[in-house]
Amino acid sequence: MKSISRPSIFLGITSILIFLFGLFMVAGEYPYGSYILYLAMIVGAVYWIWGILDVTVAPDLKRYQKVFWLIIAISIPMIGAFLYQLMHRQRNKAV
C-alpha cells in the first residue's frame, strides 16, 4: 500500500476527522466548534489543492486519465482528491 506512506492521504484523513469533530462540537453547542470547522475547511482546501497538483504532475498518467481525474477532483472537492489517492495506490494498476 504505497498511498499510505504518502503524506497527502494522511492530510485527507486528518481533515475529515477534524471536520467530524467540529460537527460534534457545533451540535453540542460548544463555544469553539465553529473555529474547529473553519480549521477543517482550511486543511480540506489545502488537501484539495494538493490533490489537484498531484494529478497534474503524475508522470505515469495518460492525458485522458489526467483529464478524468482532474474533472473528478475539481467537481467533487474533497471526495474527488481522496478517491484519486485511494484508487491510484499502485501506479498503472487501478486508474
Short mmCIF file of the C-alpha atoms (twelve columns), coordinates in Angstrom:
data_MODEL
# 
_entry.id   MODEL 
# 
loop_
_atom_site.group_PDB 
_atom_site.id 
_atom_site.type_symbol 
_atom_site.label_atom_id 
_atom_site.label_alt_id 
_atom_site.label_comp_id 
_atom_site.label_asym_id 
_atom_site.label_seq_id 
_atom_site.Cartn_x 
_atom_site.Cartn_y 
_atom_site.Cartn_z 
_atom_site.pdbx_PDB_model_num 
ATOM 1  C CA . MET A 1  0.000   0.000  0.000   1 
ATOM 2  C CA . LYS A 2  2.110   2.805  -1.320  1 
ATOM 3  C CA . SER A 3  -0.514  5.507  -0.818  1 
ATOM 4  C CA . ILE A 4  -0.487  5.030  2.950   1 
ATOM 5  C CA . SER A 5  3.129   6.167  3.073   1 
ATOM 6  C CA . ARG A 6  2.296   9.399  1.244   1 
ATOM 7  C CA . PRO A 7  1.545   12.375 3.472   1 
ATOM 8  C CA . SER A 8  -1.338  13.578 1.314   1 
ATOM 9  C CA . ILE A 9  -3.581  10.667 2.305   1 
ATOM 10 C CA . PHE A 10 -2.899  11.439 5.969   1 
ATOM 11 C CA . LEU A 11 -3.801  15.076 5.357   1 
ATOM 12 C CA . GLY A 12 -7.109  13.990 3.815   1 
ATOM 13 C CA . ILE A 13 -7.974  11.677 6.680   1 
ATOM 14 C CA . THR A 14 -6.974  14.348 9.191   1 
ATOM 15 C CA . SER A 15 -9.186  16.961 7.565   1 
ATOM 16 C CA . ILE A 16 -12.146 14.576 7.586   1 
ATOM 17 C CA . LEU A 17 -11.607 13.758 11.269  1 
ATOM 18 C CA . ILE A 18 -11.271 17.445 12.203  1 
ATOM 19 C CA . PHE A 19 -14.463 18.187 10.295  1 
ATOM 20 C CA . LEU A 20 -16.381 15.430 12.079  1 
ATOM 21 C CA . PHE A 21 -15.040 16.581 15.441  1 
ATOM 22 C CA . GLY A 22 -16.098 20.135 14.599  1 
ATOM 23 C CA . LEU A 23 -19.592 18.954 13.704  1 
ATOM 24 C CA . PHE A 24 -19.929 17.249 17.071  1 
ATOM 25 C CA . MET A 25 -18.664 20.387 18.792  1 
ATOM 26 C CA . VAL A 26 -21.185 22.573 16.969  1 
ATOM 27 C CA . ALA A 27 -24.009 20.110 17.649  1 
ATOM 28 C CA . GLY A 28 -23.117 20.122 21.331  1 
ATOM 29 C CA . GLU A 29 -23.084 23.938 21.287  1 
ATOM 30 C CA . TYR A 30 -19.505 24.233 22.488  1 
ATOM 31 C CA . PRO A 31 -18.064 27.727 22.063  1 
ATOM 32 C CA . TYR A 32 -15.135 26.793 19.799  1 
ATOM 33 C CA . GLY A 33 -16.947 24.378 17.492  1 
ATOM 34 C CA . SER A 34 -17.170 26.855 14.627  1 
ATOM 35 C CA . TYR A 35 -13.425 27.539 14.823  1 
ATOM 36 C CA . ILE A 36 -12.718 23.835 14.512  1 
ATOM 37 C CA . LEU A 37 -14.961 23.714 11.434  1 
ATOM 38 C CA . TYR A 38 -13.029 26.645 9.952   1 
ATOM 39 C CA . LEU A 39 -9.786  24.795 10.624  1 
ATOM 40 C CA . ALA A 40 -11.196 21.709 8.914   1 
ATOM 41 C CA . MET A 41 -12.162 23.789 5.882   1 
ATOM 42 C CA . ILE A 42 -8.663  25.277 5.648   1 
ATOM 43 C CA . VAL A 43 -6.995  21.865 5.946   1 
ATOM 44 C CA . GLY A 44 -9.507  20.462 3.445   1 
ATOM 45 C CA . ALA A 45 -8.755  23.248 0.967   1 
ATOM 46 C CA . VAL A 46 -5.034  22.586 1.261   1 
ATOM 47 C CA . TYR A 47 -5.671  18.888 0.690   1 
ATOM 48 C CA . TRP A 48 -7.906  19.644 -2.297  1 
ATOM 49 C CA . ILE A 49 -5.236  21.814 -3.938  1 
ATOM 50 C CA . TRP A 50 -2.611  19.187 -3.130  1 
ATOM 51 C CA . GLY A 51 -4.774  16.521 -4.788  1 
ATOM 52 C CA . ILE A 52 -5.223  18.612 -7.935  1 
ATOM 53 C CA . LEU A 53 -1.473  19.237 -8.131  1 
ATOM 54 C CA . ASP A 54 -0.794  15.553 -7.534  1 
ATOM 55 C CA . VAL A 55 -2.967  14.656 -10.520 1 
ATOM 56 C CA . THR A 56 -1.381  17.264 -12.797 1 
ATOM 57 C CA . VAL A 57 2.210   16.255 -12.087 1 
ATOM 58 C CA . ALA A 58 1.675   12.474 -12.195 1 
ATOM 59 C CA . PRO A 59 4.116   11.301 -14.874 1 
ATOM 60 C CA . ASP A 60 2.552   7.890  -15.415 1 
ATOM 61 C CA . LEU A 61 -0.984  9.017  -16.244 1 
ATOM 62 C CA . LYS A 62 -2.042  9.380  -19.834 1 
ATOM 63 C CA . ARG A 63 -3.654  12.605 -20.956 1 
ATOM 64 C CA . TYR A 64 -7.223  11.297 -20.876 1 
ATOM 65 C CA . GLN A 65 -6.628  9.818  -17.409 1 
ATOM 66 C CA . LYS A 66 -5.379  13.168 -16.125 1 
ATOM 67 C CA . VAL A 67 -8.400  14.922 -17.599 1 
ATOM 68 C CA . PHE A 68 -10.717 12.383 -15.987 1 
ATOM 69 C CA . TRP A 69 -9.121  12.699 -12.550 1 
ATOM 70 C CA . LEU A 70 -8.968  16.487 -12.799 1 
ATOM 71 C CA . ILE A 71 -12.675 16.634 -13.575 1 
ATOM 72 C CA . ILE A 72 -13.412 14.360 -10.600 1 
ATOM 73 C CA . ALA A 73 -11.045 16.208 -8.232  1 
ATOM 74 C CA . ILE A 74 -12.328 19.664 -9.182  1 
ATOM 75 C CA . SER A 75 -16.040 18.868 -9.349  1 
ATOM 76 C CA . ILE A 76 -16.155 16.941 -6.056  1 
ATOM 77 C CA . PRO A 77 -13.598 18.865 -3.969  1 
ATOM 78 C CA . MET A 78 -12.584 16.675 -1.024  1 
ATOM 79 C CA . ILE A 79 -14.008 13.373 -2.138  1 
ATOM 80 C CA . GLY A 80 -12.513 13.570 -5.642  1 
ATOM 81 C CA . ALA A 81 -8.973  14.065 -4.354  1 
ATOM 82 C CA . PHE A 82 -9.466  11.341 -1.754  1 
ATOM 83 C CA . LEU A 83 -10.762 8.917  -4.394  1 
ATOM 84 C CA . TYR A 84 -7.731  9.622  -6.550  1 
ATOM 85 C CA . GLN A 85 -5.422  8.892  -3.631  1 
ATOM 86 C CA . LEU A 86 -7.194  5.623  -2.830  1 
ATOM 87 C CA . MET A 87 -7.655  4.404  -6.393  1 
ATOM 88 C CA . HIS A 88 -4.177  5.315  -7.552  1 
ATOM 89 C CA . ARG A 89 -2.264  3.348  -4.929  1 
ATOM 90 C CA . GLN A 90 -0.062  1.391  -7.256  1 
ATOM 91 C CA . ARG A 91 0.725   3.230  -10.423 1 
ATOM 92 C CA . ASN A 92 -0.816  1.715  -13.571 1 
ATOM 93 C CA . LYS A 93 -2.861  -0.809 -11.561 1 
ATOM 94 C CA . ALA A 94 -6.198  0.825  -10.762 1 
ATOM 95 C CA . VAL A 95 -6.777  4.057  -12.618 1 
# 
